[in-house]
Amino acid sequence: MKAEQIKYVLRNLYRKKRQTLFSFLCVGISSLIILANMSFNNGIQRQLKRGINEGISGNISVYQSNKDNINILESQLSKQEKFNFDKNSLKAFSEKFPELTLNKRIRFGSLVSHKEETSYLNIHAISDSHLQRISKHFKLRAGIFPKNESDVLISASFAEEINVHLGDTLLLVADNTNGYMSDAVATVKGVFEEEGLAIFFERVGFVKYDFGRNMVQLDNSETVELIVNPDFNRQSDISDNQFKEINKYFFNLNETFKTASWQDTVPLLFSIVNVWKWGGRFTLIIFLTFSLVILVSVSTLVANSRRKEFGTFIAMGFRWFDVYRMMLMEYLIIAFSAIIFSIALLKFIIFSFLSSPGLYISSKDLQAALLAEYIPPTITGKDIIFIIITFGVVISSSLAVTILKTKNTNPLDLINN
């Protein structure tokens, strides 16, 4: 493009103030609405996946079993085989994958007795670091998370069912890996609310890993399940390439190891995430359709109002392609500036008016559906690229249609329009 044409484009931006402002507001408001919808949907999916990965399943579960699938929400000690994985194995994994954490977990079913009441409870024996992860997603009604080996954390409904309170002792009786029954006494140190993610743990109790290891009679180097997560301070999930590397790593250690992502270990929650994902996409399509229809109408209207200008250019010897290129550059500058402004405005709103956890969901029913109390709106680079490309294609297409409709008109007729 010649320097004179570039000067003309830049001069038009401030010379036609009303036209520029009108186009800027149209693109800016449309992109702001679409990006806000995208950020909310991203926040829902991110919170769902992060809560599931940290609070329930782990990004990846590693185990040995004669069953192809395991369900993390159930106690499946009888379906898993114990294997050796000592401190040196943990250290070797950390050296190979420094950005990931590896924890041991034991899940077993137990009869729980208190005075004259007896019921069944799924027990999750997890490490301190994993307890720290779930504490971010569970809300305590009373007490604290387990600190000592004999502490147990139970749900509010289970506490009401067997009529226990903080400080009461429970007798746990469960099968162990040696084919016998084991028993132990645990003290109720915490009761968690069943809202958000915790609704799936109505009949689950949490204890420290050593308590579970002694209960099912495992040696120090033995375990039945490993869970892999990103480092606690990282926000991203494990990528597909990382999953393949981890799968290969454990296969090389032992060909009988099985690795499963959270989609496989908690299929119910995977279905819930997909429902929200496709619901968000459907809503986005509606917003996008209305915005693009308005954008096409505005860009076509503005372009048609400049038919006299087109005729002048053609009379001066410009080609129609030159006219199209100048108009396109002008409106792409406006659109790009409006999108950048809408991104900045949305980020300002998110960081200035929302609390640090995110957007609070007041309805408990909705919290249960979203598995979270707070939704952190999130804008990704892919969203920004998608908006820029989409708006760019729409603007260029609508201008092209206008030019094609106009080019067969006599330049004098355009000038006299």
WOTA-V939872 format. One record per residue. N is the residue number from 0. OMEGA is omega in whole degrees, -180 to 180 (* if undefined). Layout:
n=N omega=OMEGA
n=N omega=OMEGA
//
This chain:
n=0 omega=-178
n=1 omega=-178
n=2 omega=180
n=3 omega=179
n=4 omega=178
n=5 omega=178
n=6 omega=180
n=7 omega=180
n=8 omega=-178
n=9 omega=179
n=10 omega=180
n=11 omega=-176
n=12 omega=-180
n=13 omega=178
n=14 omega=178
n=15 omega=-171
n=16 omega=-177
n=17 omega=-179
n=18 omega=179
n=19 omega=-179
n=20 omega=180
n=21 omega=179
n=22 omega=-180
n=23 omega=-179
n=24 omega=180
n=25 omega=-180
n=26 omega=-177
n=27 omega=-179
n=28 omega=180
n=29 omega=-179
n=30 omega=178
n=31 omega=180
n=32 omega=-178
n=33 omega=-180
n=34 omega=178
n=35 omega=177
n=36 omega=179
n=37 omega=-178
n=38 omega=179
n=39 omega=178
n=40 omega=177
n=41 omega=-180
n=42 omega=179
n=43 omega=-177
n=44 omega=-180
n=45 omega=-179
n=46 omega=177
n=47 omega=-177
n=48 omega=-179
n=49 omega=178
n=50 omega=179
n=51 omega=-178
n=52 omega=-175
n=53 omega=-173
n=54 omega=-174
n=55 omega=-163
n=56 omega=-164
n=57 omega=177
n=58 omega=-178
n=59 omega=174
n=60 omega=179
n=61 omega=-175
n=62 omega=170
n=63 omega=-177
n=64 omega=174
n=65 omega=177
n=66 omega=-179
n=67 omega=-176
n=68 omega=173
n=69 omega=178
n=70 omega=-174
n=71 omega=-177
n=72 omega=179
n=73 omega=176
n=74 omega=-172
n=75 omega=180
n=76 omega=-178
n=77 omega=-178
n=78 omega=-179
n=79 omega=179
n=80 omega=179
n=81 omega=179
n=82 omega=-179
n=83 omega=175
n=84 omega=-172
n=85 omega=-177
n=86 omega=179
n=87 omega=178
n=88 omega=177
n=89 omega=-180
n=90 omega=-180
n=91 omega=178
n=92 omega=-179
n=93 omega=178
n=94 omega=180
n=95 omega=-178
n=96 omega=-176
n=97 omega=-179
n=98 omega=-178
n=99 omega=175
n=100 omega=-180
n=101 omega=-179
n=102 omega=175
n=103 omega=177
n=104 omega=175
n=105 omega=177
n=106 omega=-180
n=107 omega=178
n=108 omega=-176
n=109 omega=167
n=110 omega=-177
n=111 omega=-179
n=112 omega=174
n=113 omega=-175
n=114 omega=-178
n=115 omega=-178
n=116 omega=177
n=117 omega=178
n=118 omega=-178
n=119 omega=-178
n=120 omega=171
n=121 omega=-178
n=122 omega=171
n=123 omega=176
n=124 omega=-173
n=125 omega=-177
n=126 omega=180
n=127 omega=-177
n=128 omega=178
n=129 omega=172
n=130 omega=178
n=131 omega=179
n=132 omega=-176
n=133 omega=-180
n=134 omega=179
n=135 omega=-175
n=136 omega=-180
n=137 omega=178
n=138 omega=-179
n=139 omega=171
n=140 omega=180
n=141 omega=174
n=142 omega=-175
n=143 omega=173
n=144 omega=-177
n=145 omega=177
n=146 omega=180
n=147 omega=-174
n=148 omega=-176
n=149 omega=-179
n=150 omega=176
n=151 omega=177
n=152 omega=-178
n=153 omega=-180
n=154 omega=-178
n=155 omega=-178
n=156 omega=179
n=157 omega=177
n=158 omega=179
n=159 omega=-178
n=160 omega=-179
n=161 omega=173
n=162 omega=176
n=163 omega=179
n=164 omega=178
n=165 omega=178
n=166 omega=178
n=167 omega=179
n=168 omega=180
n=169 omega=173
n=170 omega=-179
n=171 omega=177
n=172 omega=-175
n=173 omega=172
n=174 omega=174
n=175 omega=-174
n=176 omega=-180
n=177 omega=177
n=178 omega=179
n=179 omega=176
n=180 omega=176
n=181 omega=176
n=182 omega=179
n=183 omega=179
n=184 omega=179
n=185 omega=-180
n=186 omega=179
n=187 omega=-180
n=188 omega=-179
n=189 omega=176
n=190 omega=-176
n=191 omega=177
n=192 omega=178
n=193 omega=175
n=194 omega=-175
n=195 omega=-178
n=196 omega=-173
n=197 omega=179
n=198 omega=180
n=199 omega=-177
n=200 omega=-179
n=201 omega=-178
n=202 omega=179
n=203 omega=173
n=204 omega=-179
n=205 omega=177
n=206 omega=177
n=207 omega=-174
n=208 omega=-178
n=209 omega=177
n=210 omega=180
n=211 omega=-180
n=212 omega=178
n=213 omega=-178
n=214 omega=-178
n=215 omega=174
n=216 omega=173
n=217 omega=174
n=218 omega=-179
n=219 omega=-177
n=220 omega=-176
n=221 omega=172
n=222 omega=178
n=223 omega=-178
n=224 omega=175
n=225 omega=177
n=226 omega=-177
n=227 omega=178
n=228 omega=170
n=229 omega=176
n=230 omega=-172
n=231 omega=-176
n=232 omega=180
n=233 omega=-178
n=234 omega=-173
n=235 omega=176
n=236 omega=174
n=237 omega=-177
n=238 omega=179
n=239 omega=179
n=240 omega=177
n=241 omega=179
n=242 omega=179
n=243 omega=179
n=244 omega=180
n=245 omega=178
n=246 omega=179
n=247 omega=-179
n=248 omega=-178
n=249 omega=176
n=250 omega=178
n=251 omega=176
n=252 omega=-178
n=253 omega=-176
n=254 omega=-180
n=255 omega=177
n=256 omega=174
n=257 omega=177
n=258 omega=-178
n=259 omega=176
n=260 omega=-177
n=261 omega=177
n=262 omega=-179
n=263 omega=-174
n=264 omega=175
n=265 omega=-176
n=266 omega=179
n=267 omega=-179
n=268 omega=176
n=269 omega=177
n=270 omega=179
n=271 omega=178
n=272 omega=180
n=273 omega=177
n=274 omega=179
n=275 omega=-179
n=276 omega=-178
n=277 omega=174
n=278 omega=177
n=279 omega=179
n=280 omega=179
n=281 omega=178
n=282 omega=179
n=283 omega=180
n=284 omega=179
n=285 omega=179
n=286 omega=-176
n=287 omega=-179
n=288 omega=179
n=289 omega=-179
n=290 omega=-178
n=291 omega=176
n=292 omega=178
n=293 omega=-179
n=294 omega=178
n=295 omega=-179
n=296 omega=-178
n=297 omega=-178
n=298 omega=178
n=299 omega=179
n=300 omega=-179
n=301 omega=180
n=302 omega=179
n=303 omega=179
n=304 omega=-178
n=305 omega=-180
n=306 omega=178
n=307 omega=178
n=308 omega=178
n=309 omega=-179
n=310 omega=179
n=311 omega=180
n=312 omega=-178
n=313 omega=179
n=314 omega=180
n=315 omega=176
n=316 omega=177
n=317 omega=173
n=318 omega=178
n=319 omega=178
n=320 omega=177
n=321 omega=179
n=322 omega=179
n=323 omega=-178
n=324 omega=179
n=325 omega=179
n=326 omega=-178
n=327 omega=180
n=328 omega=-180
n=329 omega=-176
n=330 omega=175
n=331 omega=176
n=332 omega=178
n=333 omega=-177
n=334 omega=-179
n=335 omega=179
n=336 omega=-180
n=337 omega=179
n=338 omega=178
n=339 omega=179
n=340 omega=-179
n=341 omega=177
n=342 omega=180
n=343 omega=180
n=344 omega=-180
n=345 omega=177
n=346 omega=178
n=347 omega=179
n=348 omega=-179
n=349 omega=-175
n=350 omega=-175
n=351 omega=-172
n=352 omega=177
n=353 omega=178
n=354 omega=-173
n=355 omega=178
n=356 omega=-178
n=357 omega=-179
n=358 omega=-176
n=359 omega=177
n=360 omega=-172
n=361 omega=-177
n=362 omega=179
n=363 omega=177
n=364 omega=179
n=365 omega=175
n=366 omega=179
n=367 omega=-180
n=368 omega=-178
n=369 omega=-177
n=370 omega=-178
n=371 omega=176
n=372 omega=-177
n=373 omega=175
n=374 omega=179
n=375 omega=178
n=376 omega=-174
n=377 omega=175
n=378 omega=180
n=379 omega=177
n=380 omega=179
n=381 omega=179
n=382 omega=-179
n=383 omega=179
n=384 omega=179
n=385 omega=-179
n=386 omega=-178
n=387 omega=-179
n=388 omega=-178
n=389 omega=-180
n=390 omega=178
n=391 omega=180
n=392 omega=-179
n=393 omega=-179
n=394 omega=-179
n=395 omega=-179
n=396 omega=-179
n=397 omega=176
n=398 omega=-180
n=399 omega=179
n=400 omega=179
n=401 omega=180
n=402 omega=-179
n=403 omega=178
n=404 omega=-173
n=405 omega=-169
n=406 omega=180
n=407 omega=179
n=408 omega=178
n=409 omega=180
n=410 omega=-179
n=411 omega=177
n=412 omega=177
n=413 omega=-180
n=414 omega=-179
n=415 omega=-178
n=416 omega=*
//
